[in-house]
Amino acid sequence: MSTASMSFRWLDVLEHEFDKAYVELDVIIPEIDCDETELIENAKDRLAALSSSFAQLIHKAQTIFENNAKLEVSNLTRT
C-alpha cells in the first residue's frame, strides 16, 4: 500500500471517528437538564466551532495528501 493510500485511509478513519463522537455528544447534551438551557446552548455552540475547525483541518490535510499522491506518481514515472 502506498503512502498516499495509507494517508487517505487514515483520513477516512479519523473522519468517521470524529463524526461518531460528534453525534454521540449531540445526542447526550440535551439530556443534561432542561433547566440548564444556557449550558446546553454554550455546549452546542462549542460543538459547532469544533466541527468547523475539524472540517477545515480535514480539508487542508486532504489537499496535502492529494499533492503527495501526485508527487509519488510523478516520481514513479521518472524512474
C-alpha positions as CSV (number, residue, x, y, z in Angstrom):
1,M,0.0,0.0,0.0
2,S,1.4,3.4,-1.0
3,T,1.9,6.2,1.4
4,A,-0.8,8.2,-0.3
5,S,-3.3,5.3,0.1
6,M,-2.4,4.9,3.7
7,S,-2.9,8.7,4.2
8,F,-6.3,8.7,2.6
9,R,-7.4,5.6,4.6
10,W,-6.2,7.3,7.9
11,L,-8.2,10.4,6.9
12,D,-11.3,8.4,6.4
13,V,-11.0,6.5,9.7
14,L,-10.3,9.8,11.6
15,E,-13.3,11.5,10.0
16,H,-15.5,8.5,10.8
17,E,-14.4,8.5,14.4
18,F,-15.0,12.3,14.7
19,D,-18.5,12.1,13.2
20,K,-19.4,9.2,15.6
21,A,-18.2,11.1,18.6
22,Y,-19.9,14.3,17.5
23,V,-23.2,12.6,17.0
24,E,-23.0,10.9,20.4
25,L,-22.2,14.3,22.1
26,D,-25.0,16.0,20.2
27,V,-27.5,13.4,21.5
28,I,-26.2,13.4,25.1
29,I,-26.0,17.2,25.6
30,P,-29.8,17.8,25.6
31,E,-30.2,15.1,28.2
32,I,-28.2,17.2,30.8
33,D,-31.0,19.0,32.4
34,C,-33.8,21.0,30.9
35,D,-33.2,23.9,33.4
36,E,-29.7,24.3,32.0
37,T,-30.6,25.8,28.6
38,E,-27.7,28.3,28.7
39,L,-25.2,25.5,29.3
40,I,-26.7,23.4,26.5
41,E,-26.6,26.3,24.1
42,N,-23.0,27.0,25.0
43,A,-22.1,23.4,24.6
44,K,-23.8,23.2,21.2
45,D,-22.0,26.4,20.1
46,R,-18.7,24.9,21.0
47,L,-19.5,21.7,19.2
48,A,-20.3,23.7,16.1
49,A,-17.0,25.6,16.4
50,L,-15.1,22.3,17.0
51,S,-16.8,20.7,14.0
52,S,-16.0,23.7,11.7
53,S,-12.3,23.6,12.8
54,F,-12.1,19.9,12.2
55,A,-13.7,20.2,8.8
56,Q,-11.1,22.8,7.8
57,L,-8.3,20.7,9.1
58,I,-9.5,17.6,7.2
59,H,-9.9,19.7,4.0
60,K,-6.3,21.0,4.3
61,A,-4.9,17.5,5.2
62,Q,-6.7,16.1,2.1
63,T,-5.2,18.7,-0.1
64,I,-1.7,17.9,1.2
65,F,-2.4,14.1,0.8
66,E,-3.5,14.7,-2.8
67,N,-0.4,16.7,-3.6
68,N,1.8,14.0,-2.1
69,A,0.0,11.4,-4.2
70,K,0.7,13.4,-7.3
71,L,4.3,13.7,-6.3
72,E,4.6,10.0,-5.7
73,V,3.2,9.3,-9.2
74,S,5.4,11.9,-10.7
75,N,8.5,10.3,-9.1
76,L,7.5,6.8,-10.1
77,T,7.1,7.8,-13.8
78,R,10.6,9.5,-13.8
79,T,12.4,6.3,-12.7
